[in-house]
Amino acid sequence: MKTWIIFVPFGVETLGPWGPETRALFKELSKRVIESTGDPRAGSYLGQLISLAIQRGNAASILGTVPRCGGFEDVLDFI
C-alpha cells in the first residue's frame, strides 16, 4: 500500500445526522476531490454517492428480512 493513502473508516447513522468528525472528514474529502478533478460539483457528487450507498444498504437490510418464498405483504404490515 502506498504511503499517501489514508484509510479512515467511519460509521453513519442511517436516519440521523452526521457527527462533527464525520462532517470534517467529508469536508476534507470533498475539498480534495474538487482539487483533483477541477469540478466544483465533485463534493456534491461524493455526498450523493455516500447517500446512495446508505440507501442500498437499507434496501439490502429490508430485503434480507423477506422470506424467499414469500412477498412483501408480511414485511409491510406495519405501514
N, C-alpha and C positions, 0 to 999 in steps of 0.2 A: 504494500500500500504506500502510496506517495505521502510525503510528509506534509504537503499543503492541503490534504483532505482532512476536514474536520467532521467527525460524526457526533451529532448531538441528538439522541432520541428524546422525544417529548410526547407526553400524553395530552389528549384533547377530550374534554367532556363534550359528548355529542350534543347535549341540549343546553349547555351552559357557556358562559363567557370564557375567553382565554385569560390565563393569569398573566401577571406582569412579565415573567421570564419568557413565556411563550410569545407574547406580543413583541418583546425586544428581539427575540430570535427571528421572528417573522420579518420585522422591520429591517434587520441586518441582511437577511437573505434576499428580501425584495430589493434593497439597495444594490447588492452585488449582482443580482440578475439584471437589473436595469443597466448597471455599468457595463456588464459583459455583452449585453445584446444591443444596447443603444436604444431600446424601445421603452418609452416611459410607461407603457401599459403592462410591462412584464411583471411587475409586482402584483397587479390585479389578476393577471393570468395565474400566477403562482397561488394566490388565495383561492381562486376558482378550482384549481387542481386539488388543493387540500380539501376544500368543501366537497368536491365530488368523491374523493376517496373516503371521506367520513360517511357520506350518503350511501356509497356502495357497501361499506361495512355494516351500516344499519340494515340495508336490504338483505345482506347475507345473513345477519342475525335473525331477521324475521323469517326468511325462507328456511333457515335451519330448524325452525320450530314447526314447520308444516309437515305433517305425516306424508311420506312418499306416496301412499295410495290415496290420500285424501286431497281436499282442496283447501281454500282459504276460509271456508264457512266457519270452521271451529276456531280459527285464529282470530277472525274479525268479529266474533260475537260481542266483544266488549265495546264496539263502536255504536 
